[in-house]
Amino acid sequence: MTKKILITYYSWSNTTKQVAKNLAQALNADLLELKVKDDVFSPDMYETSAIAKAQIKTKNFPALLTKLPEISQYETILVGSPVWSGAPATPIYSFLKQITNFKGKLATFYTDVGSAGDYSKIFKTWAAPLTVEAVYPKEKNILTWAKEVIQK
């Protein structure tokens, strides 16, 4: 039986989307884009960062418009996100809180324009009670990393 893989992601500028699409194609994985209402974030990167910081501070995370598939059919879920001020994009929190009963492997990859900051630590906190198998190390080839996660 083939190991079923889901690659889910949120992308603000389409950078994470492109990485996720390439991974899904290379791994023969299902692909799920997390969407929120168009007016949740600004087209301006700095305004979006301020909005996300406020969401985290007030714990008022955006609702997802995306209907999730039956998560139990997957052995591995790879979650992709841009790094916003050292943290995952806030729609990732909303997704993780909807999959708290997931029994398979969970790992995350990210795209950034500088530093990942506390991305790994915050992702793991948001994912609780789930265990995060791996966080993509930027210095490694992402496809090689993903294949290693799946084979564990």
N, CA, C and O atoms as a GROMACS GRO file, in nm:
protein
  608
    1MET      N    1   0.084  -0.119   0.000
    1MET     CA    2   0.000   0.000   0.000
    1MET      C    3   0.088   0.125   0.000
    1MET      O    4   0.187   0.133   0.073
    2THR      N    5   0.052   0.221  -0.081
    2THR     CA    6   0.127   0.345  -0.091
    2THR      C    7   0.102   0.431   0.031
    2THR      O    8  -0.010   0.439   0.082
    3LYS      N    9   0.207   0.496   0.078
    3LYS     CA   10   0.194   0.588   0.190
    3LYS      C   11   0.130   0.716   0.138
    3LYS      O   12   0.184   0.781   0.049
    4LYS      N   13   0.014   0.751   0.192
    4LYS     CA   14  -0.058   0.869   0.145
    4LYS      C   15  -0.005   0.993   0.217
    4LYS      O   16   0.008   0.996   0.339
    5ILE      N   17   0.024   1.095   0.138
    5ILE     CA   18   0.087   1.216   0.188
    5ILE      C   19   0.000   1.336   0.153
    5ILE      O   20  -0.055   1.346   0.043
    6LEU      N   21  -0.013   1.428   0.249
    6LEU     CA   22  -0.081   1.555   0.225
    6LEU      C   23   0.020   1.668   0.245
    6LEU      O   24   0.089   1.675   0.346
    7ILE      N   25   0.026   1.754   0.147
    7ILE     CA   26   0.105   1.876   0.162
    7ILE      C   27   0.004   1.989   0.169
    7ILE      O   28  -0.068   2.016   0.073
    8THR      N   29   0.001   2.054   0.283
    8THR     CA   30  -0.090   2.167   0.302
    8THR      C   31  -0.008   2.291   0.328
    8THR      O   32   0.101   2.284   0.387
    9TYR      N   33  -0.059   2.404   0.285
    9TYR     CA   34   0.022   2.525   0.297
    9TYR      C   35  -0.065   2.649   0.299
    9TYR      O   36  -0.179   2.648   0.252
   10TYR      N   37  -0.009   2.754   0.354
   10TYR     CA   38  -0.064   2.888   0.339
   10TYR      C   39   0.043   2.970   0.268
   10TYR      O   40   0.161   2.961   0.302
   11SER      N   41   0.002   3.048   0.171
   11SER     CA   42   0.098   3.130   0.097
   11SER      C   43   0.040   3.270   0.077
   11SER      O   44  -0.069   3.285   0.024
   12TRP      N   45   0.113   3.369   0.120
   12TRP     CA   46   0.070   3.508   0.106
   12TRP      C   47   0.116   3.567  -0.026
   12TRP      O   48   0.043   3.644  -0.089
   13SER      N   49   0.238   3.532  -0.069
   13SER     CA   50   0.295   3.592  -0.190
   13SER      C   51   0.320   3.490  -0.302
   13SER      O   52   0.383   3.523  -0.402
   14ASN      N   53   0.271   3.370  -0.285
   14ASN     CA   54   0.285   3.259  -0.380
   14ASN      C   55   0.421   3.189  -0.375
   14ASN      O   56   0.441   3.093  -0.450
   15THR      N   57   0.513   3.232  -0.292
   15THR     CA   58   0.642   3.165  -0.280
   15THR      C   59   0.624   3.027  -0.217
   15THR      O   60   0.672   2.927  -0.270
   16THR      N   61   0.556   3.022  -0.104
   16THR     CA   62   0.532   2.894  -0.037
   16THR      C   63   0.446   2.804  -0.125
   16THR      O   64   0.465   2.682  -0.129
   17LYS      N   65   0.351   2.863  -0.196
   17LYS     CA   66   0.265   2.786  -0.287
   17LYS      C   67   0.349   2.713  -0.391
   17LYS      O   68   0.325   2.595  -0.418
   18GLN      N   69   0.445   2.781  -0.450
   18GLN     CA   70   0.528   2.719  -0.553
   18GLN      C   71   0.610   2.604  -0.496
   18GLN      O   72   0.622   2.499  -0.559
   19VAL      N   73   0.667   2.623  -0.378
   19VAL     CA   74   0.744   2.516  -0.314
   19VAL      C   75   0.653   2.397  -0.285
   19VAL      O   76   0.690   2.282  -0.311
   20ALA      N   77   0.534   2.424  -0.232
   20ALA     CA   78   0.440   2.317  -0.199
   20ALA      C   79   0.397   2.241  -0.325
   20ALA      O   80   0.391   2.118  -0.324
   21LYS      N   81   0.368   2.312  -0.432
   21LYS     CA   82   0.328   2.247  -0.558
   21LYS      C   83   0.439   2.158  -0.612
   21LYS      O   84   0.414   2.046  -0.656
   22ASN      N   85   0.562   2.208  -0.607
   22ASN     CA   86   0.676   2.128  -0.654
   22ASN      C   87   0.694   2.002  -0.570
   22ASN      O   88   0.720   1.895  -0.623
   23LEU      N   89   0.681   2.016  -0.438
   23LEU     CA   90   0.693   1.899  -0.350
   23LEU      C   91   0.582   1.799  -0.378
   23LEU      O   92   0.607   1.679  -0.389
   24ALA      N   93   0.459   1.848  -0.390
   24ALA     CA   94   0.346   1.758  -0.414
   24ALA      C   95   0.364   1.680  -0.543
   24ALA      O   96   0.336   1.560  -0.548
   25GLN      N   97   0.411   1.746  -0.645
   25GLN     CA   98   0.433   1.679  -0.773
   25GLN      C   99   0.544   1.574  -0.760
   25GLN      O  100   0.528   1.462  -0.807
   26ALA      N  101   0.654   1.610  -0.698
   26ALA     CA  102   0.768   1.519  -0.685
   26ALA      C  103   0.737   1.399  -0.596
   26ALA      O  104   0.792   1.290  -0.616
   27LEU      N  105   0.649   1.419  -0.497
   27LEU     CA  106   0.619   1.313  -0.400
   27LEU      C  107   0.487   1.241  -0.430
   27LEU      O  108   0.448   1.151  -0.357
   28ASN      N  109   0.420   1.282  -0.537
   28ASN     CA  110   0.288   1.226  -0.571
   28ASN      C  111   0.194   1.240  -0.451
   28ASN      O  112   0.126   1.145  -0.412
   29ALA      N  113   0.192   1.360  -0.394
   29ALA     CA  114   0.113   1.388  -0.274
   29ALA      C  115  -0.010   1.471  -0.308
   29ALA      O  116  -0.014   1.540  -0.410
   30ASP      N  117  -0.110   1.463  -0.221
   30ASP     CA  118  -0.225   1.552  -0.233
   30ASP      C  119  -0.182   1.691  -0.188
   30ASP      O  120  -0.092   1.705  -0.104
   31LEU      N  121  -0.245   1.792  -0.244
   31LEU     CA  122  -0.208   1.931  -0.216
   31LEU      C  123  -0.331   2.006  -0.167
   31LEU      O  124  -0.439   1.996  -0.226
   32LEU      N  125  -0.315   2.080  -0.057
   32LEU     CA  126  -0.427   2.154   0.001
   32LEU      C  127  -0.381   2.295   0.036
   32LEU      O  128  -0.293   2.313   0.121
   33GLU      N  129  -0.440   2.394  -0.029
   33GLU     CA  130  -0.409   2.533   0.003
   33GLU      C  131  -0.504   2.583   0.111
   33GLU      O  132  -0.626   2.569   0.098
   34LEU      N  133  -0.449   2.640   0.216
   34LEU     CA  134  -0.529   2.700   0.323
   34LEU      C  135  -0.564   2.842   0.282
   34LEU      O  136  -0.476   2.921   0.247
   35LYS      N  137  -0.694   2.874   0.286
   35LYS     CA  138  -0.739   3.006   0.243
   35LYS      C  139  -0.816   3.074   0.355
   35LYS      O  140  -0.884   3.009   0.435
   36VAL      N  141  -0.803   3.206   0.359
   36VAL     CA  142  -0.879   3.289   0.451
   36VAL      C  143  -0.949   3.396   0.367
   36VAL      O  144  -0.920   3.411   0.249
   37LYS      N  145  -1.041   3.470   0.429
   37LYS     CA  146  -1.109   3.578   0.356
   37LYS      C  147  -1.006   3.676   0.302
   37LYS      O  148  -0.902   3.700   0.363
   38ASP      N  149  -1.036   3.732   0.186
   38ASP     CA  150  -0.944   3.824   0.119
   38ASP      C  151  -0.908   3.947   0.203
   38ASP      O  152  -0.799   4.002   0.189
   39ASP      N  153  -0.999   3.989   0.290
   39ASP     CA  154  -0.973   4.112   0.367
   39ASP      C  155  -0.902   4.088   0.500
   39ASP      O  156  -0.885   4.182   0.578
   40VAL      N  157  -0.860   3.965   0.528
   40VAL     CA  158  -0.792   3.936   0.654
   40VAL      C  159  -0.653   3.999   0.658
   40VAL      O  160  -0.614   4.055   0.761
   41PHE      N  161  -0.580   3.990   0.549
   41PHE     CA  162  -0.444   4.043   0.544
   41PHE      C  163  -0.433   4.151   0.437
   41PHE      O  164  -0.510   4.155   0.341
   42SER      N  165  -0.337   4.236   0.456
   42SER     CA  166  -0.310   4.346   0.363
   42SER      C  167  -0.218   4.300   0.250
   42SER      O  168  -0.142   4.205   0.267
   43PRO      N  169  -0.225   4.366   0.134
   43PRO     CA  170  -0.127   4.337   0.030
   43PRO      C  171   0.013   4.388   0.068
   43PRO      O  172   0.112   4.352   0.004
   44ASP      N  173   0.020   4.472   0.170
   44ASP     CA  174   0.147   4.526   0.217
   44ASP      C  175   0.210   4.431   0.321
   44ASP      O  176   0.145   4.395   0.419
   45MET      N  177   0.334   4.393   0.297
   45MET     CA  178   0.403   4.297   0.384
   45MET      C  179   0.412   4.346   0.529
   45MET      O  180   0.392   4.267   0.622
   46TYR      N  181   0.439   4.474   0.549
   46TYR     CA  182   0.456   4.526   0.684
   46TYR      C  183   0.323   4.534   0.758
   46TYR      O  184   0.316   4.505   0.878
   47GLU      N  185   0.217   4.571   0.688
   47GLU     CA  186   0.084   4.572   0.749
   47GLU      C  187   0.040   4.430   0.784
   47GLU      O  188  -0.018   4.407   0.890
   48THR      N  189   0.068   4.336   0.695
   48THR     CA  190   0.034   4.196   0.721
   48THR      C  191   0.108   4.145   0.844
   48THR      O  192   0.050   4.073   0.926
   49SER      N  193   0.233   4.182   0.858
   49SER     CA  194   0.311   4.143   0.975
   49SER      C  195   0.247   4.198   1.103
   49SER      O  196   0.236   4.127   1.202
   50ALA      N  197   0.206   4.324   1.100
   50ALA     CA  198   0.142   4.385   1.217
   50ALA      C  199   0.009   4.317   1.249
   50ALA      O  200  -0.023   4.295   1.366
   51ILE      N  201  -0.068   4.284   1.147
   51ILE     CA  202  -0.196   4.214   1.167
   51ILE      C  203  -0.171   4.078   1.231
   51ILE      O  204  -0.240   4.040   1.327
   52ALA      N  205  -0.074   4.004   1.180
   52ALA     CA  206  -0.043   3.871   1.233
   52ALA      C  207   0.005   3.879   1.378
   52ALA      O  208  -0.034   3.797   1.461
   53LYS      N  209   0.089   3.976   1.408
   53LYS     CA  210   0.136   3.994   1.547
   53LYS      C  211   0.018   4.019   1.640
   53LYS      O  212   0.013   3.965   1.751
   54ALA      N  213  -0.077   4.102   1.596
   54ALA     CA  214  -0.196   4.130   1.678
   54ALA      C  215  -0.281   4.004   1.695
   54ALA      O  216  -0.334   3.980   1.803
   55GLN      N  217  -0.294   3.924   1.590
   55GLN     CA  218  -0.371   3.799   1.600
   55GLN      C  219  -0.308   3.706   1.703
   55GLN      O  220  -0.378   3.645   1.783
   56ILE      N  221  -0.176   3.696   1.701
   56ILE     CA  222  -0.106   3.609   1.796
   56ILE      C  223  -0.123   3.662   1.938
   56ILE      O  224  -0.151   3.586   2.030
   57LYS      N  225  -0.106   3.793   1.955
   57LYS     CA  226  -0.116   3.853   2.089
   57LYS      C  227  -0.255   3.835   2.149
   57LYS      O  228  -0.268   3.806   2.268
   58THR      N  229  -0.359   3.851   2.066
   58THR     CA  230  -0.497   3.841   2.115
   58THR      C  231  -0.554   3.699   2.102
   58THR      O  232  -0.667   3.673   2.145
   59LYS      N  233  -0.476   3.610   2.044
   59LYS     CA  234  -0.520   3.472   2.017
   59LYS      C  235  -0.648   3.470   1.933
   59LYS      O  236  -0.734   3.384   1.949
   60ASN      N  237  -0.659   3.566   1.843
   60ASN     CA  238  -0.773   3.578   1.753
   60ASN      C  239  -0.725   3.541   1.612
   60ASN      O  240  -0.699   3.627   1.529
   61PHE      N  241  -0.715   3.410   1.589
   61PHE     CA  242  -0.659   3.359   1.464
   61PHE      C  243  -0.766   3.355   1.355
   61PHE      O  244  -0.884   3.338   1.384
   62PRO      N  245  -0.726   3.371   1.229
   62PRO     CA  246  -0.823   3.377   1.119
   62PRO      C  247  -0.890   3.242   1.093
   62PRO      O  248  -0.829   3.136   1.103
   63ALA      N  249  -1.018   3.250   1.060
   63ALA     CA  250  -1.093   3.130   1.022
   63ALA      C  251  -1.049   3.086   0.883
   63ALA      O  252  -1.021   3.168   0.796
   64LEU      N  253  -1.045   2.956   0.864
   64LEU     CA  254  -1.010   2.901   0.732
   64LEU      C  255  -1.136   2.886   0.648
   64LEU      O  256  -1.240   2.843   0.697
   65LEU      N  257  -1.125   2.920   0.521
   65LEU     CA  258  -1.233   2.896   0.426
   65LEU      C  259  -1.221   2.756   0.366
   65LEU      O  260  -1.317   2.703   0.310
   66THR      N  261  -1.104   2.698   0.378
   66THR     CA  262  -1.072   2.568   0.317
   66THR      C  263  -1.142   2.455   0.392
   66THR      O  264  -1.134   2.445   0.514
   67LYS      N  265  -1.210   2.370   0.316
   67LYS     CA  266  -1.269   2.249   0.374
   67LYS      C  267  -1.161   2.142   0.377
   67LYS      O  268  -1.101   2.110   0.274
   68LEU      N  269  -1.136   2.088   0.495
   68LEU     CA  270  -1.030   1.988   0.508
   68LEU      C  271  -1.079   1.851   0.462
   68LEU      O  272  -1.195   1.816   0.484
   69PRO      N  273  -0.991   1.774   0.401
   69PRO     CA  274  -1.026   1.636   0.367
   69PRO      C  275  -1.025   1.550   0.494
   69PRO      O  276  -0.990   1.599   0.601
   70GLU      N  277  -1.062   1.426   0.482
   70GLU     CA  278  -1.055   1.333   0.595
   70GLU      C  279  -0.907   1.310   0.625
   70GLU      O  280  -0.837   1.240   0.552
   71ILE      N  281  -0.860   1.370   0.733
   71ILE     CA  282  -0.717   1.370   0.767
   71ILE      C  283  -0.666   1.230   0.800
   71ILE      O  284  -0.548   1.201   0.778
   72SER      N  285  -0.751   1.144   0.852
   72SER     CA  286  -0.706   1.010   0.894
   72SER      C  287  -0.657   0.924   0.777
   72SER      O  288  -0.592   0.822   0.799
   73GLN      N  289  -0.687   0.963   0.654
   73GLN     CA  290  -0.640   0.885   0.538
   73GLN      C  291  -0.492   0.905   0.509
   73GLN      O  292  -0.434   0.834   0.427
   74TYR      N  293  -0.430   1.002   0.575
   74TYR     CA  294  -0.290   1.035   0.547
   74TYR      C  295  -0.195   0.978   0.652
   74TYR      O  296  -0.225   0.975   0.771
   75GLU      N  297  -0.082   0.931   0.603
   75GLU     CA  298   0.024   0.884   0.692
   75GLU      C  299   0.116   0.999   0.731
   75GLU      O  300   0.171   1.001   0.841
   76THR      N  301   0.132   1.094   0.639
   76THR     CA  302   0.222   1.207   0.662
   76THR      C  303   0.155   1.336   0.616
   76THR      O  304   0.093   1.340   0.509
   77ILE      N  305   0.168   1.440   0.697
   77ILE     CA  306   0.125   1.574   0.657
   77ILE      C  307   0.246   1.666   0.668
   77ILE      O  308   0.308   1.678   0.773
   78LEU      N  309   0.277   1.731   0.556
   78LEU     CA  310   0.382   1.833   0.553
   78LEU      C  311   0.312   1.968   0.543
   78LEU      O  312   0.232   1.991   0.452
   79VAL      N  313   0.341   2.057   0.636
   79VAL     CA  314   0.275   2.187   0.644
   79VAL      C  315   0.374   2.296   0.603
   79VAL      O  316   0.481   2.309   0.662
   80GLY      N  317   0.338   2.374   0.501
   80GLY     CA  318   0.424   2.481   0.452
   80GLY      C  319   0.370   2.618   0.488
   80GLY      O  320   0.249   2.642   0.484
   81SER      N  321   0.461   2.707   0.522
   81SER     CA  322   0.421   2.842   0.563
   81SER      C  323   0.532   2.942   0.534
   81SER      O  324   0.650   2.907   0.537
   82PRO      N  325   0.493   3.066   0.507
   82PRO     CA  326   0.595   3.171   0.511
   82PRO      C  327   0.630   3.200   0.657
   82PRO      O  328   0.552   3.168   0.747
   83VAL      N  329   0.745   3.258   0.679
   83VAL     CA  330   0.783   3.304   0.813
   83VAL      C  331   0.741   3.450   0.824
   83VAL      O  332   0.781   3.534   0.744
   84TRP      N  333   0.659   3.478   0.924
   84TRP     CA  334   0.615   3.615   0.949
   84TRP      C  335   0.669   3.658   1.085
   84TRP      O  336   0.624   3.609   1.188
   85SER      N  337   0.762   3.750   1.085
   85SER     CA  338   0.821   3.802   1.209
   85SER      C  339   0.867   3.689   1.301
   85SER      O  340   0.845   3.693   1.422
   86GLY      N  341   0.930   3.588   1.242
   86GLY     CA  342   0.986   3.477   1.320
   86GLY      C  343   0.888   3.370   1.358
   86GLY      O  344   0.920   3.282   1.439
   87ALA      N  345   0.766   3.373   1.303
   87ALA     CA  346   0.662   3.276   1.337
   87ALA      C  347   0.595   3.225   1.209
   87ALA      O  348   0.607   3.287   1.104
   88PRO      N  349   0.524   3.111   1.219
   88PRO     CA  350   0.444   3.067   1.105
   88PRO      C  351   0.332   3.167   1.077
   88PRO      O  352   0.291   3.241   1.166
   89ALA      N  353   0.283   3.169   0.955
   89ALA     CA  354   0.166   3.250   0.922
   89ALA      C  355   0.049   3.203   1.009
   89ALA      O  356   0.034   3.084   1.034
   90THR      N  357  -0.032   3.296   1.055
   90THR     CA  358  -0.138   3.262   1.150
   90THR      C  359  -0.244   3.164   1.098
   90THR      O  360  -0.302   3.093   1.180
   91PRO      N  361  -0.273   3.155   0.968
   91PRO     CA  362  -0.367   3.051   0.925
   91PRO      C  363  -0.317   2.909   0.957
   91PRO      O  364  -0.397   2.816   0.965
   92ILE      N  365  -0.187   2.893   0.976
   92ILE     CA  366  -0.132   2.762   1.012
   92ILE      C  367  -0.184   2.720   1.150
   92ILE      O  368  -0.215   2.602   1.171
   93TYR      N  369  -0.193   2.814   1.243
   93TYR     CA  370  -0.248   2.784   1.376
   93TYR      C  371  -0.390   2.728   1.360
   93TYR      O  372  -0.425   2.626   1.420
   94SER      N  373  -0.470   2.796   1.280
   94SER     CA  374  -0.610   2.754   1.260
   94SER      C  375  -0.617   2.613   1.204
   94SER      O  376  -0.703   2.534   1.244
   95PHE      N  377  -0.528   2.580   1.112
   95PHE     CA  378  -0.524   2.444   1.056
   95PHE      C  379  -0.483   2.343   1.162
   95PHE      O  380  -0.548   2.240   1.178
   96LEU      N  381  -0.377   2.371   1.234
   96LEU     CA  382  -0.327   2.275   1.334
   96LEU      C  383  -0.432   2.245   1.440
   96LEU      O  384  -0.439   2.132   1.489
   97LYS      N  385  -0.511   2.342   1.478
   97LYS     CA  386  -0.614   2.319   1.580
   97LYS      C  387  -0.729   2.233   1.527
   97LYS      O  388  -0.809   2.182   1.605
   98GLN      N  389  -0.737   2.217   1.395
   98GLN     CA  390  -0.840   2.131   1.337
   98GLN      C  391  -0.793   1.987   1.318
   98GLN      O  392  -0.873   1.900   1.282
   99ILE      N  393  -0.666   1.960   1.341
   99ILE     CA  394  -0.614   1.824   1.317
   99ILE      C  395  -0.553   1.762   1.444
   99ILE      O  396  -0.465   1.677   1.434
  100THR      N  397  -0.598   1.804   1.560
  100THR     CA  398  -0.535   1.757   1.685
  100THR      C  399  -0.548   1.607   1.707
  100THR      O  400  -0.476   1.552   1.790
  101ASN      N  401  -0.636   1.540   1.636
  101ASN     CA  402  -0.649   1.394   1.649
  101ASN      C  403  -0.569   1.317   1.544
  101ASN      O  404  -0.579   1.194   1.538
  102PHE      N  405  -0.491   1.386   1.464
  102PHE     CA  406  -0.412   1.320   1.359
  102PHE      C  407  -0.312   1.224   1.423
  102PHE      O  408  -0.245   1.259   1.520
  103LYS      N  409  -0.302   1.104   1.368
  103LYS     CA  410  -0.216   0.999   1.426
  103LYS      C  411  -0.088   0.974   1.347
  103LYS      O  412  -0.004   0.895   1.390
  104GLY      N  413  -0.071   1.039   1.234
  104GLY     CA  414   0.046   1.013   1.150
  104GLY      C  415   0.162   1.107   1.180
  104GLY      O  416   0.170   1.167   1.287
  105LYS      N  417   0.251   1.118   1.082
  105LYS     CA  418   0.369   1.205   1.095
  105LYS      C  419   0.334   1.347   1.051
  105LYS      O  420   0.268   1.368   0.949
  106LEU      N  421   0.379   1.442   1.130
  106LEU     CA  422   0.359   1.583   1.100
  106LEU      C  423   0.495   1.651   1.093
  106LEU      O  424   0.578   1.635   1.182
  107ALA      N  425   0.518   1.726   0.986
  107ALA     CA  426   0.643   1.799   0.971
  107ALA      C  427   0.611   1.932   0.903
  107ALA      O  428   0.504   1.948   0.844
  108THR      N  429   0.704   2.025   0.911
  108THR     CA  430   0.680   2.156   0.852
  108THR      C  431   0.800   2.207   0.774
  108THR      O  432   0.915   2.179   0.806
  109PHE      N  433   0.769   2.282   0.670
  109PHE     CA  434   0.871   2.352   0.592
  109PHE      C  435   0.828   2.497   0.581
  109PHE      O  436   0.710   2.529   0.599
  110TYR      N  437   0.922   2.584   0.552
  110TYR     CA  438   0.890   2.726   0.547
  110TYR      C  439   0.968   2.796   0.436
  110TYR      O  440   1.068   2.746   0.385
  111THR      N  441   0.918   2.914   0.402
  111THR     CA  442   0.991   3.003   0.313
  111THR      C  443   1.009   3.134   0.389
  111THR      O  444   0.923   3.174   0.467
  112ASP      N  445   1.122   3.199   0.366
  112ASP     CA  446   1.146   3.326   0.434
  112ASP      C  447   1.232   3.417   0.348
  112ASP      O  448   1.290   3.376   0.248
  113VAL      N  449   1.238   3.542   0.390
  113VAL     CA  450   1.322   3.638   0.319
  113VAL      C  451   1.439   3.681   0.406
  113VAL      O  452   1.507   3.779   0.375
  114GLY      N  453   1.463   3.610   0.512
  114GLY     CA  454   1.573   3.647   0.601
  114GLY      C  455   1.602   3.535   0.698
  114GLY      O  456   1.679   3.443   0.670
  115SER      N  457   1.540   3.546   0.813
  115SER     CA  458   1.565   3.451   0.921
  115SER      C  459   1.437   3.378   0.959
  115SER      O  460   1.328   3.435   0.953
  116ALA      N  461   1.451   3.252   0.998
  116ALA     CA  462   1.335   3.175   1.044
  116ALA      C  463   1.296   3.214   1.187
  116ALA      O  464   1.187   3.180   1.231
  117GLY      N  465   1.383   3.283   1.258
  117GLY     CA  466   1.351   3.326   1.394
  117GLY      C  467   1.310   3.210   1.482
  117GLY      O  468   1.382   3.109   1.490
  118ASP      N  469   1.196   3.222   1.548
  118ASP     CA  470   1.144   3.118   1.638
  118ASP      C  471   1.041   3.029   1.570
  118ASP      O  472   0.959   2.966   1.637
  119TYR      N  473   1.043   3.025   1.437
  119TYR     CA  474   0.943   2.948   1.361
  119TYR      C  475   0.927   2.807   1.417
  119TYR      O  476   0.815   2.764   1.446
  120SER      N  477   1.036   2.734   1.433
  120SER     CA  478   1.031   2.595   1.477
  120SER      C  479   0.964   2.582   1.614
  120SER      O  480   0.875   2.499   1.632
  121LYS      N  481   1.008   2.662   1.708
  121LYS     CA  482   0.954   2.658   1.844
  121LYS      C  483   0.804   2.691   1.844
  121LYS      O  484   0.725   2.622   1.909
  122ILE      N  485   0.767   2.796   1.773
  122ILE     CA  486   0.626   2.838   1.770
  122ILE      C  487   0.540   2.734   1.699
  122ILE      O  488   0.430   2.704   1.745
  123PHE      N  489   0.588   2.680   1.588
  123PHE     CA  490   0.511   2.576   1.518
  123PHE      C  491   0.484   2.458   1.612
  123PHE      O  492   0.372   2.410   1.620
  124LYS      N  493   0.585   2.413   1.682
  124LYS     CA  494   0.570   2.300   1.774
  124LYS      C  495   0.471   2.332   1.886
  124LYS      O  496   0.392   2.247   1.925
  125THR      N  497   0.474   2.454   1.937
  125THR     CA  498   0.379   2.496   2.040
  125THR      C  499   0.237   2.496   1.984
  125THR      O  500   0.145   2.445   2.048
  126TRP      N  501   0.220   2.552   1.866
  126TRP     CA  502   0.087   2.557   1.804
  126TRP      C  503   0.036   2.417   1.772
  126TRP      O  504  -0.085   2.393   1.778
  127ALA      N  505   0.124   2.326   1.738
  127ALA     CA  506   0.084   2.190   1.697
  127ALA      C  507   0.042   2.103   1.815
  127ALA      O  508  -0.027   2.003   1.795
  128ALA      N  509   0.081   2.139   1.936
  128ALA     CA  510   0.049   2.056   2.053
  128ALA      C  511  -0.102   2.029   2.056
  128ALA      O  512  -0.181   2.119   2.031
  129PRO      N  513  -0.140   1.906   2.086
  129PRO     CA  514  -0.067   1.794   2.144
  129PRO      C  515   0.004   1.705   2.042
  129PRO      O  516   0.061   1.602   2.079
  130LEU      N  517   0.002   1.742   1.916
  130LEU     CA  518   0.069   1.661   1.815
  130LEU      C  519   0.220   1.672   1.829
  130LEU      O  520   0.273   1.773   1.876
  131THR      N  521   0.289   1.567   1.789
  131THR     CA  522   0.435   1.568   1.787
  131THR      C  523   0.480   1.607   1.647
  131THR      O  524   0.433   1.551   1.548
  132VAL      N  525   0.571   1.701   1.641
  132VAL     CA  526   0.626   1.743   1.513
  132VAL      C  527   0.752   1.661   1.488
  132VAL      O  528   0.850   1.671   1.561
  133GLU      N  529   0.747   1.579   1.383
  133GLU     CA  530   0.859   1.489   1.350
  133GLU      C  531   0.983   1.565   1.306
  133GLU      O  532   1.095   1.529   1.343
  134ALA      N  533   0.962   1.671   1.228
  134ALA     CA  534   1.078   1.742   1.173
  134ALA      C  535   1.038   1.882   1.128
  134ALA      O  536   0.925   1.908   1.090
  135VAL      N  537   1.137   1.970   1.135
  135VAL     CA  538   1.124   2.105   1.081
  135VAL      C  539   1.233   2.118   0.976
  135VAL      O  540   1.349   2.086   1.001
  136TYR      N  541   1.196   2.164   0.859
  136TYR     CA  542   1.290   2.176   0.748
  136TYR      C  543   1.410   2.263   0.786
  136TYR      O  544   1.393   2.378   0.826
  137PRO      N  545   1.531   2.206   0.774
  137PRO     CA  546   1.651   2.288   0.796
  137PRO      C  547   1.689   2.357   0.665
  137PRO      O  548   1.717   2.290   0.566
  138LYS      N  549   1.691   2.486   0.664
  138LYS     CA  550   1.706   2.565   0.541
  138LYS      C  551   1.828   2.527   0.458
  138LYS      O  552   1.827   2.542   0.336
  139GLU      N  553   1.932   2.478   0.524
  139GLU     CA  554   2.055   2.448   0.450
  139GLU      C  555   2.046   2.317   0.370
  139GLU      O  556   2.137   2.284   0.295
  140LYS      N  557   1.938   2.244   0.386
  140LYS     CA  558   1.923   2.114   0.320
  140LYS      C  559   1.829   2.126   0.200
  140LYS      O  560   1.741   2.213   0.198
  141ASN      N  561   1.847   2.041   0.100
  141ASN     CA  562   1.755   2.035  -0.014
  141ASN      C  563   1.618   1.992   0.037
  141ASN      O  564   1.606   1.890   0.105
  142ILE      N  565   1.516   2.069   0.004
  142ILE     CA  566   1.383   2.044   0.061
  142ILE      C  567   1.324   1.910   0.017
  142ILE      O  568   1.257   1.844   0.096
  143LEU      N  569   1.347   1.869  -0.106
  143LEU     CA  570   1.294   1.741  -0.152
  143LEU      C  571   1.364   1.626  -0.080
  143LEU      O  572   1.298   1.529  -0.041
  144THR      N  573   1.494   1.635  -0.063
  144THR     CA  574   1.568   1.532   0.012
  144THR      C  575   1.515   1.523   0.154
  144THR      O  576   1.492   1.414   0.206
  145TRP      N  577   1.496   1.639   0.218
  145TRP     CA  578   1.442   1.644   0.354
  145TRP      C  579   1.304   1.577   0.360
  145TRP      O  580   1.278   1.495   0.448
  146ALA      N  581   1.215   1.613   0.268
  146ALA     CA  582   1.079   1.559   0.268
  146ALA      C  583   1.080   1.407   0.252
  146ALA      O  584   1.005   1.337   0.319
  147LYS      N  585   1.164   1.357   0.163
  147LYS     CA  586   1.173   1.211   0.144
  147LYS      C  587   1.222   1.142   0.271
  147LYS      O  588   1.175   1.034   0.304
  148GLU      N  589   1.315   1.204   0.341
  148GLU     CA  590   1.364   1.147   0.467
  148GLU      C  591   1.254   1.143   0.572
  148GLU      O  592   1.241   1.044   0.645
  149VAL      N  593   1.175   1.248   0.581
  149VAL     CA  594   1.063   1.252   0.676
  149VAL      C  595   0.965   1.140   0.646
  149VAL      O  596   0.920   1.070   0.737
  150ILE      N  597   0.931   1.123   0.520
  150ILE     CA  598   0.833   1.022   0.479
  150ILE      C  599   0.885   0.881   0.508
  150ILE      O  600   0.807   0.793   0.545
  151GLN      N  601   1.014   0.859   0.490
  151GLN     CA  602   1.072   0.725   0.508
  151GLN      C  603   1.094   0.686   0.654
  151GLN      O  604   1.113   0.568   0.684
  152LYS      N  605   1.091   0.783   0.745
  152LYS     CA  606   1.114   0.754   0.888
  152LYS      C  607   1.016   0.651   0.939
  152LYS      O  608   1.021   0.614   1.057
   0.00000   0.00000   0.00000
